[in-house]
Amino acid sequence: MKKNKTYFALSLTIICFISGCKPKDVNVQDFQSNVLISWNEKVMQIAKEEDGLMTLKGLRTATLMHLAVHDALNSIVPKYRAYSYEQEVVNVNPMATAAFAMYEIATQQYPDQKKVFDELLSASLVNLEEKDSSLAKELGTASATAILAKRTNDSWNGEAEYTWHPMAPGVYAEFNKHSGTPEGFIFGAGWARAKTFMLPKQDHFRSPPPPEINSADYTKAFNEVKTVGSHNSTTRTDDQAHLAMWWKDFVENSHNRLARELIQKEKLNLWEAARVFALMNMTVYDAYINVFDNKFHYNHWRPYTAIRWAENDENPDTVADTEWSNLHNHTYAFPSYPSAHGTASSAAMTVLAETLSTGDDYDFTMVTAAVEEAGPFSEKVKMQPPTRSFSSFSEAGLEAAMSRVYLGIHFRYDSEEGHRLGNKIGNYAIANYLQPLEKK
């Protein structure tokens, strides 16, 4: 890799000497984010079509792609700290460089979609002179190659053994009829072992234990979800029912969509937008890894099991309902505590508050047109209305976490800890990665 970087630096020096390019020729404010918006949307669309976002592949691809762009752009004009690739300041067309970096990642991850990416690349290079295209391709490819090399054998799609435990109070148990999964199936054990992008290790943030099953805190949370999360709840409000279903969209899908909209609204330049996409996606990725590590560490049961089996939970203050089901008649097949959705949403919102605005207070509206009626790949239902509005990023992150209580798939303490954990992960990302460089 060092030899390739040396060769690239030499070739840039020669070409720039011949063509007369100078670093000062590039003004970051002249380059807007349209190219990133297009590629982000296309990759997320392809990821959804391929596996319904049931694997880390789409999120990982988006993270790789935007990190490659971020590093390449900051080789042209250094504005933020690099992640994996650093090169001396060069004068290369930024838009084309970004396109080539994304093309290299996207075609490597989704080779069967090469024709689609060829067309997108051509559209990104309209009216570009051949010499500019050549330089941009070298830089974009070099940055993409660096991040791909860094992530070799990162176990994003690895599997991990899971040992089922005998039924006992608080212990995760199988409910394959409610989850719609094969007997003996459990989701996400391998996610807990995947290599992180920024956290030092998978268990960097260890959540405190959930409440004891015979405690007053557990009893309170049990009774709440049993009531407001029930399929036929008489206490859940219409708005709570709406937000419970509306927030079902996967975090990597809904928050990339939000980022695209707000980047355009705020008219961020190419460098700023690249940082938003890169930092947010790597943070969501690590949030999933960290929260799944916590989930399998505690192996805590879901409300579906807890409510139906309460007669045996050794808590005299809980009452069983052997026919209980939740709002959408589905429970995800992995342990409950903490909430993964709450963790990833809050982590993403924490990053967006830092990179998209001057702070947490920010009025915005999110759009989710339709969600799955029950579990993954079930029929879609339209959301009426398709929007929810917020006055801060933290408000949205907390609502996303709490939505799982009204959906009936999490206890309140699952959601509250997910929100806290997500904030910690988001703040860690902001403090340690892709930081603004000091002005000289």
N, C-alpha and C positions, 0 to 999 in steps of 0.2 A: 504493500500500500504506500509506503514511504517513497519507493522508487517511482510509482505512478504519479504521486503528488509533485515530485521534483520535476518529472517530465512535463506535467501539465503547467507548472509555474513557468518553466523555460519556454514552452510553446506560446503561452500568453504574452510573455515578455517580447518575444520575437514578433508576434503578430501585431501587438500594440505599437511596437517601434515602427513597423512598416506602415500601419494605418494611421498612426498619430493619435491614438486614443489616450485620454488622460482621466484619472479617477474623478477629477472635479467636474467632468462633463455630465455626471449622473446626479440628478436632483430627485430625491425620493418622493417629493410631493407631486412629481409629474406622472407617477405610476400608481394607478388605482387597483382595486382588488378583484376586478371582474374575472380574471383568469383563475384565481383561486376558488371563487364562488362556483364556477362552472365545473371544475374538476372535483371539488368536494361533493357537490350534489350528485354527479355522475357515479362516483365511487360508492357513495352510500346507497344509491339506487341499485347498483349491481350487487352489492353485498346483501341487501334485502331480498333481491330476487334469487340469489344463490342459496342462502341458508336461513333466511328470515331473521338474521342477526342472532341466531342461537349459538354461534361460536364467536370467538374473539377476532376472527379473520378480518371482517370489515373495519372494525375499530382499530385494529393493529395496522392495517393498510393505510387508513387515514392518518394515523400518527406518524408512520414512516414517511409518508408522502409530504406532510406539512413540515416535519423536521428537516427533511432534505431541502425543501424550498427555503426554510428559515436560514439554514446554514449557508446555502448558496448565495442568497441575497446579502447576507452580512459579510460575505467575502467581497462583494462589490462595493457596498458602503456599510461599514460596521456601525450598527445602531444598538444591537443587543448581543449578549453573550451567545456563543455558538454552543451546540450540543455535542456533535461528534466530528464535525469537519471544519477546519480553519485554513484559510488560504490568504496570501497577501492580497491587499486591495487591488482589484482589477476593474477595468472598464468593459463590462459585458452588458448586453441588453437584458434588463431584469425580467421583463415579461416572458421573453423567450427562455431564459434560464429557468424560471419557475416552471414553465410548461415542460421542458425537457426533464427536469428533476421528477416531476409528477408522472410523466410518461414512463420513465425508467422503473419507478416503483410499481405503478399500476399494472403494467404489462408483465412484470415479474410475478406479481401476486395473482393476477387474473389473466393468464396467457390466452385463454379461449375468448377473451374480449378484446383482443388486439385490434381488430378492425374498428371497433368503437373508439378506442383510444387513438388510433391513427387519424381518424376524422377529427377528433377533438384537438389533437396536436396541430393538425393542418389549420384549423380555425384559429388556433392560438398564435400562429406564425405568419398571419396574413401581412403582406407588405414588408416583410423582413428581408434585408439584403443577405446574400449568401455568406459573406464574411462574418456578419453578426450572428447568423444562425450557427455557424461552425463553432465560434467561441462559446456561445450559450450552451450548445450541446455538450461541449467538453466540461464546462463548469457544472451544469446540472447533473450530468451523469456521474461526475466525480463525487459530488455531494451525496447523491443517492447511493452510490456504491459504498461509501463510508458508513452510512447508517445501516445498510443491509448487512455489511460485514460485522458491525457491532451487535446485531441481533441474530447472528447465526446460532442455531440450536437454542433458541430462547424458550422452547417448550410451550409455545402459545396453544398448540393443539395436543398437548400431552395428556395422558390419562393417569389417574392415581387410584390406588386400591382404596376401597371403603369397606369397613367392617360393620355390619349391621349388629345392633345391640338388642337384647331382649327388651320387651315392653317394660317401661318403668317411668315414674313421674318425671316429666321434663325432658325425656329422651326422644330424639327424632325417630319417628316410625314411618313405615311405608303406608301409602294410601293410593296405590296405583289406579284404582277405579276413579278417584277424584282428580288425579293428575293426568289421567289418560296416557300413562307411560307403561312400558312392559314391566312385569313383575321383577323385582330386584334392581330396577334402574334407579340411579341417582345422578343428578345433574351437577356439574361444576366442581367436582373434587379435583380435577386436573387444573382448573383455573387457579386454585390456591398454591400451585407449585410453579406457575409460569414466572418467567423472569420479569421483573419490574423495569420500567423505563427510568424512574427517578428515585423511588424509595430505596433505601439501602438494602432492604430485604422484605420478603412477603409479609412478615409479621411485625413490621416496624412499629405500627400503632396497634397495641393490644387493648381491646375493649375490656372494661370491667365485666365481671360475670353478670348474667341476667338474675333477676330476683329468685330467691328460693321459692319452690312451688307452694310451700305452706305459709308464705309470708303475706302480710296485708297488701303490699305493693303488687304482688302477683295476682291476688284475688281481685283487686280493683281493676287491673288490666284485663283479666279474664272476663269479668262481668261486662266491661265496656265493649270489647270486641264481639262478645257473644250477642250483645244487643245491637250496636250500630253497624256491625259487620254482617249481620244475618241477611240471608237472601230476602226474607220477608220482614225486614226491620220496620217497626212502627215509630222508631225514634230518630232514625237517620233522616236528615232534611234532604230536600231535592238538590240543594247545592252540594251537599256532601256526597250524594250519590253521583252527581255530575263529575265532581273533581276526582272521585274514586276511579271512575271509568276513564275519564279524560287523560289522566296521568299514566295510563297503562303503556303508552308508547315507550319503546326502549330509549334509554338516556342518550346513547350515541346518535340516535336518529333525531329525537326532538331537540336536543341541545345543539347539534350541528346545524339543524334548520334554523334555530333561533340565532345562532352566531352569524349565519349567512345574512339573515334579515337585518340584524343590528349593525354588522360591518358596513352594509350598504347605507343604512340610515345615517350612521355617523361619518360616512365617507372616509373610512380609514385608508391610508395608503397601503401599498403592497407589503411593505416591511411590517407595519402594524398588524395587518390582517394575517400575515403568515405566523406572527407570534401568537395571536389569539387562537388560531386553529391548532397550532402545534402544542401550545401549553395546555389548552383545554382537553385535547384528545389524549395526550399522554397522562394527564391527571385522571381522566375517567377510566383509562385502562388500568392504572395502578390502584384506583379506588376499587375496581372489581377484584383485583388480585388480593388486596389487603382485606376486604370485607369477606371474601370467600375463605381466606385463611382463618378469620375469626369465626365464621359460620361452622367450619368443620372442627375447629378447636373446641367450641362449646356444644355443638351437635344438639341444639335446642329444638324442641318440638314446635309444630305449627298449631295455630288455633283449631284447625279442623280436628286434629288428633286430641288436643287438650280438652275440647268441649265434649266430644263424643265419649271420651274415656275418663271423664272427671270423677266418676264413681270410684275409680281406683287410684286417684292421685294423692291420697292421704291428706287432702286438704278438706276439712269438714265444711268450709264456707263456699265451696264451688259445687254447682249442681250440673249434672250431666244432661245433655240433650243428644240422644243417639241418632236423631234425624237431622241434626243441624248442618246447614251448608251456608256458604258465604254469598256475597252479592252476585258474583259472576260464575258461581258453581264450578270453581276450579282452584286448585292449590298447586303451586310450583314445587317440583320434586327435589327439594334440597332444604337443609336446615334453616331455621327462621331468624336467628339472632346473630348480628344486627341486620337491618334491612339493607339489601344491596341497592335497591332503587333509591332509597333515601341517601345512602352514602354517595353513590355516583352523581346523583342530581345535585346534592349540596356541594360536592367537590367542584363540579362544573360551574355552578353559579358563583362560587367563591372566586374562581379564576376569571369569569366574565366580569365580575364587579371590579376587578383590578385592571384588566386589560382593555375593557370596552368603555369604561367611564372613569370619572374621578372619584368614585366611591360606591358604596352599596346602594344609596338612595338613587333610584332611576326608574322612571315610569316606562313600562313596556307591556306589550301584549303578545302572547304566544298563541299559535294556531295548531290545533290537532283536529283534522277533519274527520277521521274515523279510527277506530281501534277494534281489536279482536273481541268478539262477544264473550268468549270464555278463555281457553288456553291458546297456546301458539298454533297458528294455522287454522283457527276456527273462523267462522264467518265474520265479516266486518260489519260493524254498526256505526252509523253516522252520529257524530257528536252535535247536539243541539243545545246551546250554540257551540261552534267549533273553537271558540276563543276563551281564554282566561287572561285577566289583566292584573298587574302587580305594580307596587310602588317601590319595590326593592328586590334585589337579587336574593337576599337571604329569605325574604318572605316567600318567594317562589320555591326555593330549596326546601324550606320547612313544609310548605303545602304538599310538595311532591312526596316527602317522607311520610307525612301523616295520612296521605291518601290511601296508604296500604291498610290502615286500621279500618277505614270506612269500606274498603273493598273486602275486608274480612280475612286477609291473609297474613296479618302481622298484629302482634300486641303493640300497645303504645310504646313500651320500653324498647322494642325492636326499632321502631321508627325514630324515636328520640335519639337513641345511640347512633343510628345510621346518620342522622343529621349532624351530630357532634363529630363523628368520625370523618365524614365527608369534609367538614370545615377544616379539620386538622390537615387532611391530605391536600386540600386546595391551598391552604396557607403555606404548607411545606413547599409545594411547587413554586409558588410566587417568590418565596424567600431564597430559593436555591437554583432556579433554572431560568434561562432565557431572559436574564435581567437586563435593563437598560444600561448601556455603557456610559461612563462618566464623560461629559463633554470636555474636550480639550481646548 
